[in-house]
Amino acid sequence: MKQKSRRDFVKLSGLTLATALVPLSNTGAGVLKKKNELKLGLASYSLRKFSQTQALEMTKRVGLDYICFKSMHLAMDASTEELKSSAINAKKTGVNLYGAGVIYMKTKEDVDQAFEYAINAGISVIVGVPQHDLLSYTNDKIKEYNIKVAIHNHGPGDEQYPSPESVFEKIKDLDPRFGLCMDIGHTQRIGVDPIEAGKAYFSRLFDIHLKDVNSATPDGKTVEIGRGVIDIPGFLEMLLNKGYTGVAGIEYEKDADDPLPGLSESVGYVKGCIKVLSQ
């Protein structure tokens, strides 16, 4: 593969960014959409200050086809009717509601609720954090419901699952539908290379929280993708080379009150990288 410079990625991502910022009223469908080899989505926590309807519309506007709902967009105690209608609403917007989380599971009742929630919303992946003593019980539920569970690593300060390795070591001998949602920002903040972690635990890599951080330290903060210290082109190239089939969900935690500009820039940069890498 021909070596590409950062300038190449920035140049190509600029067109995608520009189209993402065009108002919906001027484009009808939102943005120019191009096929690529990765499924790009959104971790809806990025839009935590907005309603479910707004979050879906904004996800579509920036050119993403998949969404993983956090509880502020679909409450854990939502009725069966509300869960089913949310999936329908997402589909009508042109967005695939594929996942939910992060869902914390501290009791068996929490685990039961998570699986009922997922099956009624038509969700195929639960991004969850089951307590260590609930892993066996969660494993049984995976077999019963045929729904994947991807444990999310939270980096420095997380006593249960700080790193991708800490997840893998707990689930490697469990059902193959028990895996990892790797948050590459938290991975980088704990001093682990996301690319190497992705390679090492690829067999259980079911979901990704794709982001960038301003430093590879515990106090690193989320920034627009492409402006931080993570080797985003290298990480995406690893996913493409290994044939990743899950969703890479962009999580933009910065600018909660006005996330669209930074989120659009991040999507544009990622799409630009993929375009260059696919040449």
C-alpha positions in Angstrom: 0.0 0.0 0.0 1.4 3.4 -1.0 2.4 5.5 2.1 0.1 8.5 2.7 0.9 11.7 4.6 -1.2 13.4 7.2 -1.8 16.1 4.6 -3.4 13.5 2.3 -5.8 12.5 5.0 -6.7 16.1 5.9 -7.2 17.1 2.3 -9.6 14.2 1.6 -11.5 14.5 4.8 -12.1 18.2 4.1 -14.7 17.4 1.3 -16.6 15.1 3.6 -16.6 17.6 6.4 -17.8 20.4 4.1 -20.7 18.3 2.9 -21.6 17.2 6.5 -22.0 20.9 7.5 -24.5 21.7 4.7 -28.0 22.2 6.3 -30.4 19.4 5.8 -32.9 21.7 4.1 -30.5 22.3 1.3 -29.6 18.7 0.6 -32.7 16.6 1.4 -30.8 13.5 2.2 -28.2 15.2 4.3 -24.7 14.5 3.0 -23.0 12.8 0.1 -22.7 9.1 1.1 -19.9 6.9 -0.2 -19.5 3.2 0.4 -16.5 2.0 2.3 -15.3 -1.2 4.0 -16.1 -0.1 7.5 -19.5 0.4 9.2 -19.3 3.8 10.8 -21.8 4.7 13.5 -22.3 6.9 16.5 -22.1 6.3 20.3 -25.1 8.4 21.1 -23.6 9.8 24.4 -21.9 12.2 22.0 -25.4 13.9 21.7 -26.4 13.5 25.3 -28.0 17.0 25.5 -30.4 16.2 22.7 -33.6 14.2 22.3 -33.8 10.8 20.6 -35.3 12.4 17.5 -32.6 15.1 17.3 -29.9 12.5 17.9 -31.1 10.4 15.0 -31.4 13.4 12.7 -27.9 14.6 13.6 -26.5 11.2 13.1 -27.9 11.0 9.7 -26.8 14.6 8.9 -23.2 13.9 9.5 -23.4 10.8 7.3 -23.4 7.9 9.8 -25.6 4.9 9.3 -25.5 3.2 12.7 -26.2 4.2 16.2 -25.7 2.8 19.7 -28.2 4.3 22.1 -27.2 5.4 25.6 -30.0 5.5 28.2 -30.8 9.2 27.8 -32.0 8.4 24.3 -33.7 5.2 25.2 -34.4 4.7 28.9 -33.6 1.4 30.4 -37.2 1.2 31.9 -38.8 2.0 28.6 -41.9 0.0 27.8 -41.9 -2.8 25.2 -43.9 -0.5 22.9 -41.4 2.3 23.4 -38.4 0.1 22.7 -40.0 -1.3 19.5 -41.1 2.1 18.3 -37.6 3.5 18.8 -36.1 1.0 16.4 -38.8 1.9 13.9 -38.1 5.6 14.3 -34.4 5.0 13.7 -35.1 3.0 10.6 -37.4 5.7 9.2 -34.6 8.2 9.7 -32.2 5.9 7.8 -30.2 4.9 10.8 -29.6 1.3 12.1 -30.1 1.0 15.8 -27.6 -1.9 16.3 -26.5 -1.4 19.9 -27.2 0.0 23.4 -24.9 1.1 26.2 -22.8 1.5 28.1 -25.2 -0.5 30.4 -24.0 -1.2 33.9 -24.9 -4.6 35.3 -24.5 -4.8 39.1 -27.2 -7.3 39.8 -28.9 -10.3 38.1 -31.9 -8.1 37.7 -29.8 -5.6 35.7 -28.6 -8.4 33.4 -32.1 -9.6 32.9 -33.3 -6.1 32.1 -30.5 -5.5 29.7 -31.3 -8.5 27.6 -35.1 -7.9 27.6 -34.4 -4.3 26.6 -32.1 -5.4 23.7 -34.4 -8.0 22.3 -37.5 -5.7 22.3 -35.5 -2.9 20.6 -34.1 -5.3 18.0 -30.5 -4.7 19.3 -27.8 -7.1 18.4 -25.0 -5.9 20.7 -25.2 -4.9 24.3 -22.3 -2.7 25.3 -22.1 -3.6 28.9 -20.2 -3.7 32.1 -21.2 -6.7 34.1 -19.7 -7.2 37.6 -17.1 -9.9 37.6 -19.3 -12.1 39.7 -22.1 -11.8 37.1 -20.0 -13.0 34.1 -21.2 -16.6 34.3 -24.8 -15.4 34.6 -24.4 -13.0 31.7 -22.8 -15.8 29.7 -25.9 -17.9 30.2 -28.1 -15.1 29.0 -26.0 -14.7 25.9 -26.7 -18.3 25.1 -30.4 -18.0 25.8 -31.0 -14.8 23.8 -28.3 -15.1 21.1 -27.3 -11.4 21.7 -23.7 -10.4 21.9 -22.3 -8.6 24.9 -19.3 -6.3 24.3 -17.6 -5.2 27.6 -16.4 -1.6 27.5 -13.0 -0.7 29.0 -12.9 2.6 30.8 -9.2 3.2 31.3 -7.4 4.8 34.3 -9.5 4.6 37.5 -11.7 1.7 36.3 -11.1 -1.1 38.8 -13.0 -3.7 36.8 -12.1 -3.3 33.1 -9.4 -0.6 32.7 -7.9 -2.1 29.5 -8.8 -4.4 26.6 -6.6 -7.1 28.1 -8.5 -6.9 31.4 -11.7 -7.7 29.4 -10.2 -10.4 27.3 -8.7 -12.3 30.2 -12.2 -12.5 31.8 -14.1 -13.6 28.8 -11.6 -15.6 26.6 -13.0 -19.0 27.8 -16.6 -18.0 27.7 -19.1 -18.0 24.9 -17.6 -16.6 21.7 -20.5 -14.1 21.6 -19.0 -12.5 24.7 -16.5 -9.9 23.6 -15.0 -6.4 23.8 -16.1 -2.9 23.0 -12.7 -1.2 22.8 -12.7 2.5 23.6 -9.5 3.6 21.9 -9.4 6.8 23.9 -9.4 5.1 27.3 -7.0 2.5 25.9 -4.6 5.2 24.9 -5.0 7.1 28.2 -3.9 3.9 30.1 -0.7 3.7 28.0 -1.8 0.9 25.7 -1.5 1.2 21.9 -5.0 0.8 20.4 -3.5 -0.7 17.2 -1.6 -3.4 19.1 -4.6 -4.1 21.4 -6.9 -4.4 18.4 -4.6 -7.0 16.8 -4.2 -8.9 20.0 -7.9 -9.2 20.9 -9.4 -9.0 17.4 -11.2 -12.3 17.8 -13.4 -10.8 20.5 -13.6 -7.2 19.1 -17.4 -6.7 18.5 -17.7 -2.9 18.9 -15.4 0.2 19.0 -15.7 3.6 20.5 -13.7 5.6 18.0 -12.3 8.9 19.4 -9.1 10.9 19.8 -7.5 12.3 23.0 -5.0 15.2 23.5 -2.5 13.2 25.5 -1.6 9.6 26.2 -2.0 10.1 30.0 -4.8 9.5 32.5 -5.9 13.1 32.2 -6.1 13.1 28.4 -9.3 14.7 27.1 -11.4 14.0 24.0 -10.7 16.2 21.0 -11.8 16.2 17.4 -10.6 13.1 15.7 -7.3 13.8 13.9 -6.2 16.5 16.3 -5.0 14.3 19.1 -2.3 11.8 19.7 -3.9 8.5 18.5 -2.7 7.1 15.2 -6.2 7.1 13.7 -5.0 6.2 10.1 -3.0 3.3 11.5 -5.9 2.1 13.6 -8.3 2.2 10.7 -5.8 0.5 8.4 -5.6 -2.3 11.0 -9.4 -2.7 11.0 -9.5 -2.8 7.2 -6.6 -5.2 6.9 -8.1 -7.6 9.4 -11.6 -7.4 7.9 -13.4 -5.9 10.9 -17.2 -6.5 10.5 -18.5 -4.7 13.6 -19.4 -1.0 13.9 -16.8 1.7 14.6 -18.9 4.1 16.6 -17.6 7.6 16.8 -17.8 9.0 20.3 -17.3 12.8 20.5 -17.5 13.7 24.2 -16.3 17.3 23.7 -18.7 20.3 23.3 -21.8 18.7 24.7 -24.0 21.8 24.1 -22.8 22.2 20.5 -21.3 19.0 19.3 -22.1 19.1 15.6 -19.1 21.0 14.3 -16.6 18.9 16.0 -18.5 15.7 15.3 -18.7 16.6 11.6 -15.0 17.3 11.5 -14.3 13.9 13.2 -16.5 12.0 10.7 -14.9 13.9 7.8 -11.4 13.0 9.0 -12.3 9.3 9.5 -14.0 9.1 6.1 -11.0 10.8 4.5 -8.6 8.3 6.1 -10.7 5.4 4.8 -10.8 6.8 1.3 -7.0 7.2 1.2 -6.5 3.7 2.7 -8.8 2.1 0.3 -7.0 3.4 -2.8 
